[in-house]
Amino acid sequence: MLYGAPDCHLCEAAGEKLRRVQRLIPFQLTYNNIREDAALTERYGSVIPVVTVDGKETAMSKVTEFRLLKALALL
């Protein structure tokens, strides 16, 4: 899952990286706009984008394909 906000360029870049990784290792990608949920805004407001894999926070702020591939390979 990708937690982000529409006005976040880092979130857009993270989404692109997730889609590239998804071509190598198929997985369901879900986007969650933190601005639509006060609790998520409070939790992630200053560190988006946040990527979770299997419910675990895998990457925050700077998302890399390597980190994503590693997390998915451990499933």
Secondary structure, 3 states (H helix, E strand, C coil): CEEECCCCHHHHHHHHHHHHHHHHCCCCCCEEEHHHCHHHHHHHCCCCCEEEECCEEEEECCCCHHHHHHHHHCC
